[in-house]
Amino acid sequence: MEKIVIIPTYNEKENIVSILQYVFGMNKDFHVLVVDDSSPDGTAQLVKDLQAQYPQHLFIEERKGKLGLGTAYIHGFKWALEKGYQFICEMDADFSHNPDDLERLYNACKNEGADVAVGSRYVKDGKVANWPRNRVFLSKGASLYTRIITWMPVMDPTAGFVCYKREVLEAMNLDGISFVGYAFQIEMKFAAWKLHFKIKEVPITFIDRKLGQSKMNKSIVKEGILGVLKLRWQSIFKDYHSKIKNDFTETKVA
């Protein structure tokens, strides 16, 4: 029980079986936890049907209602910590993140000194495939905006393909992470950086989903824009460490 992948789902019936079979077919000993927000399309049942095939490796947590990406990951992080996993990864269900890259993220944390490994589109050799130009422009603009406002030295702060050492998540007050949309990804990296953990970016090729519906909407974009400003404000004028630091766990903060 060393490494696990958390996959949040909402209406991913077109992708969930294929992505799970791919991960397990790699034979890299990853366990998978699916956190499903009551998908009306039956995603959760498809996962439960597969559990008989992978009884010691596949798990599901079902939540009532569509509660948001961030809270799904927080739920998954707490579950994984309780079960004793040492390396906790997160990825999308729609193959925009290539499961083959999981081992590279894990290796960066296991053997290359990283505390947080980020699958990055915007470092050398990182790429984006099949995205329209306006979406690439929006994504790169969001990354640049985040770096300028927060000063965080991460080229792809909005990335959702990440591996954490358990010590990072233990050091955080996960209930202090406030964002629920894609700004959650920014805040998790910001919190890890503020707690002096080492973040390493691993180049990946991000491929736009082929099946299912994107969850991106105007409210998520708005949360990202305002959320970055809020993070910077809190880090300057408030004791952000006290908000995100788990007082019951020794951290790297001096």
ChimeraX attribute file (.defattr): number of C-alpha atoms within 10 A of each C-alpha:
attribute: neighborCount
match mode: 1-to-1
recipient: residues
	/A:1	14
	/A:2	13
	/A:3	21
	/A:4	23
	/A:5	25
	/A:6	26
	/A:7	24
	/A:8	25
	/A:9	25
	/A:10	24
	/A:11	19
	/A:12	23
	/A:13	22
	/A:14	16
	/A:15	19
	/A:16	22
	/A:17	16
	/A:18	13
	/A:19	19
	/A:20	21
	/A:21	13
	/A:22	15
	/A:23	19
	/A:24	17
	/A:25	10
	/A:26	12
	/A:27	8
	/A:28	12
	/A:29	15
	/A:30	22
	/A:31	22
	/A:32	24
	/A:33	24
	/A:34	25
	/A:35	23
	/A:36	25
	/A:37	22
	/A:38	19
	/A:39	19
	/A:40	12
	/A:41	13
	/A:42	14
	/A:43	22
	/A:44	24
	/A:45	13
	/A:46	14
	/A:47	20
	/A:48	16
	/A:49	11
	/A:50	15
	/A:51	15
	/A:52	10
	/A:53	11
	/A:54	16
	/A:55	10
	/A:56	11
	/A:57	15
	/A:58	21
	/A:59	17
	/A:60	19
	/A:61	16
	/A:62	14
	/A:63	14
	/A:64	9
	/A:65	12
	/A:66	14
	/A:67	15
	/A:68	17
	/A:69	23
	/A:70	21
	/A:71	21
	/A:72	23
	/A:73	23
	/A:74	17
	/A:75	18
	/A:76	24
	/A:77	25
	/A:78	13
	/A:79	15
	/A:80	23
	/A:81	16
	/A:82	9
	/A:83	11
	/A:84	12
	/A:85	17
	/A:86	16
	/A:87	27
	/A:88	26
	/A:89	29
	/A:90	23
	/A:91	22
	/A:92	21
	/A:93	25
	/A:94	24
	/A:95	19
	/A:96	18
	/A:97	23
	/A:98	20
	/A:99	20
	/A:100	12
	/A:101	16
	/A:102	21
	/A:103	15
	/A:104	17
	/A:105	27
	/A:106	24
	/A:107	16
	/A:108	21
	/A:109	20
	/A:110	18
	/A:111	8
	/A:112	12
	/A:113	13
	/A:114	21
	/A:115	24
	/A:116	30
	/A:117	27
	/A:118	29
	/A:119	28
	/A:120	27
	/A:121	24
	/A:122	22
	/A:123	15
	/A:124	11
	/A:125	11
	/A:126	16
	/A:127	14
	/A:128	16
	/A:129	13
	/A:130	11
	/A:131	13
	/A:132	10
	/A:133	9
	/A:134	9
	/A:135	10
	/A:136	14
	/A:137	12
	/A:138	12
	/A:139	18
	/A:140	18
	/A:141	12
	/A:142	19
	/A:143	19
	/A:144	16
	/A:145	16
	/A:146	27
	/A:147	17
	/A:148	12
	/A:149	14
	/A:150	17
	/A:151	12
	/A:152	15
	/A:153	14
	/A:154	23
	/A:155	18
	/A:156	26
	/A:157	28
	/A:158	24
	/A:159	24
	/A:160	20
	/A:161	24
	/A:162	23
	/A:163	32
	/A:164	26
	/A:165	21
	/A:166	20
	/A:167	18
	/A:168	21
	/A:169	24
	/A:170	19
	/A:171	22
	/A:172	24
	/A:173	18
	/A:174	21
	/A:175	12
	/A:176	14
	/A:177	17
	/A:178	17
	/A:179	20
	/A:180	19
	/A:181	22
	/A:182	21
	/A:183	24
	/A:184	24
	/A:185	22
	/A:186	25
	/A:187	23
	/A:188	23
	/A:189	24
	/A:190	23
	/A:191	26
	/A:192	21
	/A:193	17
	/A:194	17
	/A:195	20
	/A:196	15
	/A:197	20
	/A:198	14
	/A:199	21
	/A:200	21
	/A:201	24
	/A:202	21
	/A:203	20
	/A:204	23
	/A:205	18
	/A:206	21
	/A:207	16
	/A:208	16
	/A:209	18
	/A:210	13
	/A:211	12
	/A:212	13
	/A:213	12
	/A:214	10
	/A:215	11
	/A:216	10
	/A:217	9
	/A:218	8
	/A:219	10
	/A:220	15
	/A:221	16
	/A:222	12
	/A:223	18
	/A:224	23
	/A:225	15
	/A:226	11
	/A:227	20
	/A:228	22
	/A:229	16
	/A:230	15
	/A:231	20
	/A:232	17
	/A:233	14
	/A:234	14
	/A:235	17
	/A:236	10
	/A:237	8
	/A:238	12
	/A:239	10
	/A:240	18
	/A:241	17
	/A:242	12
	/A:243	19
	/A:244	22
	/A:245	23
	/A:246	18
	/A:247	14
	/A:248	10
	/A:249	12
	/A:250	11
	/A:251	17
	/A:252	11
	/A:253	11
	/A:254	5
